[in-house]
Amino acid sequence: MELYLFFLLLSYAKINIVCTDLSDEKSAKIMTIREKGSISLQCVISGHEEVAWYRLSSYTLTLLISAQKSHAENSLPVYYNKYESRFVLRPNSDITTAEFTIMDLTKEDLGVYFCGITAEPAQMHFGRATILQFEIKRKRQRLKPLPKNHQEKKWRNKMSRVYVRKC
């Protein structure tokens, strides 16, 4: 349902997209994160002018950060950042890959992430989806020592006799 809502919202913006089927495990990358940690997501932007990262969570599509290449300065200046204190978008040296970093992760950061790149006006291509999920914390169970006043109960095994007849 979330996937269809995502594409419905984008269709209202008159943006052409490439479909991703999240039910196929190969089409979505699953990443396990820790609360208060950080994570970096890569996006290939070679040959494209703009890059944006979106999160789909609880039927809500949110633009998180976007930037446009500056050929004069050979950089990737960010022109929208929802949380400047937590989100960073950095290009590699030749501006062919953009790395989106989320710091101080919280449960609100869980969801499906999409990198969108524009090649022409009103046309955005989305890469492989990335699903962020928290690691499952398992409590280690320790065996409790027996109390000092514990008395062991002895059980006797009652053996029954079995008779085997030759036929």
N, C-alpha and C positions, 0 to 999 in steps of 0.2 A: 504494500500500500504506500509506504514512504517513497519508494522509487517512482511510482506513477504520479504522486503529488509533485515530486521534484520536477518531472518533465512537464507536467501541466503548468506549473508556475513559469517555467522557462518559455513555454510556448506563448504565453501572454506577453512576454517581453520581446517577441518576434526574433528569437535567437534560434538558429538551427543547431541541433545537437546530434551527437552520436550516442546511441542507446547502450546502456550497460545493464546486464541482467545480474542482479545481486544474489539470485538464488543459485547461481553457478559459482562454486567456491573458487574456481580459477579466475573469475572476472573481478573478484574483490580480494584485496590484500587485508588480512586481519592482523592487527598489531595489538599486543598486550602492553598496557601501561600501568604505572603506579601513581597513586595520588601524591601530589606535591612534586612529582618528577617532571621531566620535560621530554619532548619527542620532536624529531625533525622529519618532515615529509618532502620528498623530491618531486619536481615537475620539470619535464623537458620543455623548454620554451624556444628552442632553436627555430628560426624562421618566423617567429610570431612577435607581435608588438606588445600585447597586453597579457597579463596573467592575473588570475583571481582564485582564491580558495573559498569554497563553500562548505558548510556543514548542514547535513540533514539529520534532524533529531526531533522526535515527538511530532512528526508531520509538519515541522517548520524548517524552511530553507533559509539559512542565514549567510549573508556575505560577510566573511571574516576579514579579508585583507585583499587589496588589489594594487597593482603597479603597472607602469608603462615604461618601456625602454626609452632611454635618452641616448641617442646616438652621438650627440654633441659632447656629452660628458662620459660616454661609455659606461652608463650606470643603469640601475633599475629603481628609480625613485617611487616610493609608496605614496599613493594619493588617497587611499582609504585604509584605515586600521581600526577595527572595532574596539580592541583592547591594546593600546600602545604599550602598556606596561608588561604584557604577557606574550604578544605576537610579534615575530620578527620575520621579515622576508629578505633573504640575501641571495644575490646571484653568484655564480662561479666567475672566474676571471674573464672568460670570454662571453659571458651572458648567454649561455646556451642552456643552463639549468638554474632553476630557482629553488632555494631551500626554505620551506616554511617551518618555523620553530614555534612550538607552543610551550611556554614555561609555566611552572606552578599549576600542574594539571589538577582539575577538579571533576566531580561527577557530571557537571554541566558540559564538559568537553567530550563526553562519550557520544558517539554517533558515526555517521557515514560522511567521509570527507571526499570532495571532488576538486581537482585542479582544473580550471578552465583557461583555455588560451584562445585568443582571437587572431584570426588571419586576415579577415576583412571586416568592415563595419557590419554589425548585426549578424555576425556568425561566430559562434563560440564552440570549440571542441573540448570535450571532457575526456580525461584519461581514465585509467583504471581506478575504481573506488577503493578507498582505504577505510576500514572499519576499526575504530578504537574501542577497546574493551578493557576493563580492569582485570588485573590478575586475581585469581581466586586465592584468598588466604585460607590456608588450612591450619587448624589448631593441632598442634602435636599433643597427643595424649600420652601422659606418663603413667606408668603403673604405680599405683600407690602401695607403699610397703604395708604389710599386715601389721595390725596393732600387736603390741607385746603380749596382751592377754588373750590373744586368739588361740583357740584350741583346734588342732587339726582333727577332722572327722575321718575315721578310717572306715572304709567301705570294703565289704567282702564281696568278691565276685562269686556268684553262685553259678557253678557250671552244671549244665544239664548233660545227661548222657545221651549220646547219639548212637543208635544201632544201625549198622549198614548190613543189609542182606545182599548176598550175591544172587543174581537172577540167572 
